[in-house]
Amino acid sequence: MKKLFLYQLVIMALFSCSLNPEEDYPYHKFSISDFDYIPTFYNEIGKITTFRNQYNEDVRFETSLYRIEKKFSNSFNFVGNTGRSSYYDELYINILLLDMEIDEFQNYYCQDIEIKITKKYNGDLLHILSFPNYDGFCFGFVKIFETPQRNTEEVIINDKAYKKVIIFDVGSITFYNNSTIHKVYYDLKHGIIGFDDTENDIQFRIVN
């Protein structure tokens, strides 16, 4: 009877370990200080952001998704996959371009701006920003960078100072019908605060 009892204890211990595999791997979680480099401005689903140019023409964005997920990474060596190496937090943001008119035969992803921020094993944040470029077909511009090492600058719009701004030269992307945006102003805390069509000398800046 004693041996049977000991055997049951061993089985229970092994079973309990299998129920909690996450305890065997490190977890790289967003810290409070990380949110100085994360655009929390978008955390309200359905929020409309308006941008206005010097001719009082508006372009509107809508937050359609703001989700933090716990994910895991796979470690690899020369023989292949060695299993899950660690867990990490990942933030996914999707922004819908309201002033784009895409018909049913065209790719609706042309209406989306995507922002993905991942907590790295060394404590840094990896940012991947995807902007649409529509010209008959949907292509895109992707910008990848890390913080907090990334250099930023201050930009003032309507007497408000945005202190952690990165200015992207994006070639030519689409934020509304027939637009050719060449420059995007992205604040690490506030998200997109402006964009320029330098070819046509049009500047849009955030108004709310």
Wavefront OBJ file of the C-alpha trace (Angstrom):
o trace
v 0.000 0.000 0.000
v 2.849 2.378 0.850
v 4.512 1.679 -2.521
v 1.232 2.329 -4.311
v 0.848 5.616 -2.460
v 4.396 6.692 -3.398
v 3.749 5.706 -7.008
v 0.605 7.869 -7.052
v 2.573 10.824 -5.658
v 5.160 10.491 -8.438
v 2.465 10.333 -11.120
v 0.718 13.385 -9.660
v 3.991 15.328 -9.578
v 4.772 14.482 -13.191
v 1.235 15.328 -14.256
v 1.292 18.665 -12.437
v 4.551 19.570 -14.175
v 3.039 18.807 -17.546
v 0.146 21.123 -16.739
v 2.516 24.050 -16.170
v 5.121 23.904 -18.956
v 5.406 27.695 -18.979
v 7.297 27.574 -15.687
v 10.225 25.962 -17.537
v 10.733 28.942 -19.864
v 11.569 32.617 -19.242
v 8.835 35.153 -19.891
v 9.805 38.509 -21.431
v 6.921 40.696 -20.318
v 6.195 44.354 -21.080
v 7.344 46.489 -18.164
v 5.871 49.773 -16.983
v 8.818 51.672 -18.477
v 8.231 49.998 -21.872
v 4.994 51.932 -22.237
v 7.014 55.121 -22.724
v 7.804 53.594 -26.149
v 4.394 52.075 -26.929
v 1.520 54.047 -28.571
v -1.165 53.677 -25.907
v -3.126 56.387 -27.739
v -4.672 53.601 -29.851
v -5.978 51.448 -26.992
v -9.607 52.511 -27.511
v -11.288 50.407 -30.214
v -13.364 52.533 -32.589
v -11.466 55.728 -31.782
v -11.339 58.157 -34.714
v -8.174 60.192 -35.290
v -8.454 63.179 -37.616
v -5.644 64.772 -39.616
v -6.034 68.114 -41.410
v -3.944 69.803 -44.083
v -3.326 73.470 -44.841
v -6.422 73.513 -47.075
v -8.717 72.300 -44.250
v -9.124 68.863 -45.854
v -9.441 65.975 -43.402
v -8.240 62.362 -43.386
v -9.498 59.991 -40.678
v -8.068 56.858 -39.077
v -9.985 54.396 -36.883
v -8.444 52.026 -34.339
v -9.851 48.586 -35.150
v -7.631 46.343 -33.005
v -5.376 46.798 -29.961
v -4.357 43.487 -28.418
v -1.499 42.265 -26.232
v -0.798 38.538 -26.430
v 1.593 36.203 -24.672
v 3.492 34.223 -27.301
v 6.420 31.851 -27.420
v 9.502 31.658 -29.596
v 11.174 28.553 -30.973
v 14.871 27.998 -30.599
v 16.795 26.421 -33.472
v 20.182 24.857 -34.029
v 21.875 23.058 -36.930
v 19.627 19.997 -36.528
v 16.368 21.950 -36.498
v 13.753 22.979 -33.981
v 14.815 22.451 -30.349
v 11.499 23.499 -28.820
v 10.096 26.622 -27.167
v 12.858 28.766 -25.771
v 10.934 31.620 -24.152
v 7.637 33.457 -23.863
v 7.215 37.117 -24.731
v 4.596 39.860 -24.938
v 3.488 41.141 -28.325
v 1.211 44.109 -29.028
v -0.721 44.163 -32.291
v -2.441 47.368 -33.485
v -4.592 47.669 -36.589
v -5.693 51.057 -37.905
v -8.353 51.398 -40.599
v -8.053 54.156 -43.193
v -11.598 55.533 -43.415
v -11.044 57.712 -46.475
v -9.920 54.900 -48.768
v -12.491 53.489 -51.208
v -11.544 49.918 -52.152
v -14.059 47.855 -54.162
v -14.729 44.162 -53.601
v -12.216 43.092 -56.262
v -9.374 44.921 -54.579
v -7.424 43.944 -51.500
v -9.068 45.402 -48.397
v -5.708 45.201 -46.610
v -4.833 48.332 -48.577
v -6.985 50.153 -46.027
v -4.905 48.983 -43.055
v -1.946 50.320 -41.123
v -0.409 47.643 -38.917
v 1.846 48.143 -35.899
v 3.426 45.187 -34.099
v 5.630 45.619 -31.014
v 7.476 42.676 -29.472
v 9.382 42.408 -26.199
v 12.841 41.000 -26.935
v 14.935 38.720 -24.743
v 17.444 41.536 -24.091
v 14.741 43.907 -22.839
v 14.466 46.018 -25.998
v 11.283 46.481 -28.016
v 11.104 45.446 -31.666
v 8.728 47.623 -33.731
v 7.359 46.558 -37.111
v 5.200 49.163 -38.906
v 3.408 48.356 -42.164
v 1.927 51.119 -44.336
v -0.156 50.490 -47.481
v 0.741 51.599 -50.977
v -2.104 51.226 -53.446
v -1.615 51.614 -57.182
v -4.003 49.180 -58.826
v -2.570 46.492 -56.547
v -1.695 46.640 -52.879
v 1.968 46.801 -51.998
v 3.394 48.051 -48.749
v 6.171 49.835 -46.943
v 7.544 48.145 -43.829
v 9.675 49.925 -41.237
v 11.526 47.909 -38.572
v 13.408 49.424 -35.651
v 14.181 48.909 -31.971
v 13.703 51.053 -28.877
v 14.709 52.540 -26.534
v 18.029 52.859 -28.377
v 16.389 54.552 -31.348
v 17.095 58.303 -31.560
v 14.009 60.530 -31.528
v 13.244 64.222 -31.812
v 10.628 66.683 -30.589
v 7.864 67.942 -32.895
v 5.331 70.625 -31.929
v 1.832 70.527 -33.450
v -0.841 73.046 -32.419
v 1.245 74.063 -29.390
v 1.508 70.449 -28.196
v 4.980 68.919 -27.908
v 5.489 65.335 -29.039
v 8.824 64.342 -27.534
v 9.628 60.911 -29.002
v 9.102 61.344 -32.761
v 10.671 59.327 -35.563
v 10.331 60.758 -39.086
v 10.157 58.105 -41.800
v 10.969 58.729 -45.440
v 8.575 56.184 -46.939
v 8.963 56.714 -50.671
v 5.299 56.708 -51.669
v 2.436 55.227 -49.628
v -1.354 55.636 -49.597
v -3.428 57.016 -46.710
v -6.432 58.153 -48.782
v -7.527 57.871 -52.410
v -4.959 59.126 -54.918
v -2.508 60.100 -52.173
v 1.257 59.713 -52.455
v 2.579 60.183 -48.929
v 6.374 60.466 -48.725
v 6.987 61.257 -45.060
v 5.372 59.985 -41.833
v 5.778 61.477 -38.344
v 5.484 58.716 -35.746
v 5.542 59.403 -32.000
v 6.471 56.374 -29.899
v 3.822 57.209 -27.295
v 1.118 58.748 -29.490
v 1.478 56.916 -32.815
v 1.112 58.714 -36.149
v 0.887 62.481 -35.657
v 1.392 63.703 -39.223
v 2.330 62.906 -42.811
v 3.461 64.830 -45.883
v 2.918 64.597 -49.600
v 6.127 66.413 -50.499
v 5.530 66.098 -54.237
v 2.337 68.157 -53.995
v 3.416 70.207 -50.950
v 0.561 68.953 -48.713
v 1.056 68.485 -44.964
v -1.458 66.720 -42.729
v -1.197 67.082 -38.943
v -3.201 65.495 -36.134
v -6.026 67.659 -34.746
v -7.378 65.398 -31.952
l 1 2 3 4 5 6 7 8 9 10 11 12 13 14 15 16 17 18 19 20 21 22 23 24 25 26 27 28 29 30 31 32 33 34 35 36 37 38 39 40 41 42 43 44 45 46 47 48 49 50 51 52 53 54 55 56 57 58 59 60 61 62 63 64 65 66 67 68 69 70 71 72 73 74 75 76 77 78 79 80 81 82 83 84 85 86 87 88 89 90 91 92 93 94 95 96 97 98 99 100 101 102 103 104 105 106 107 108 109 110 111 112 113 114 115 116 117 118 119 120 121 122 123 124 125 126 127 128 129 130 131 132 133 134 135 136 137 138 139 140 141 142 143 144 145 146 147 148 149 150 151 152 153 154 155 156 157 158 159 160 161 162 163 164 165 166 167 168 169 170 171 172 173 174 175 176 177 178 179 180 181 182 183 184 185 186 187 188 189 190 191 192 193 194 195 196 197 198 199 200 201 202 203 204 205 206 207 208
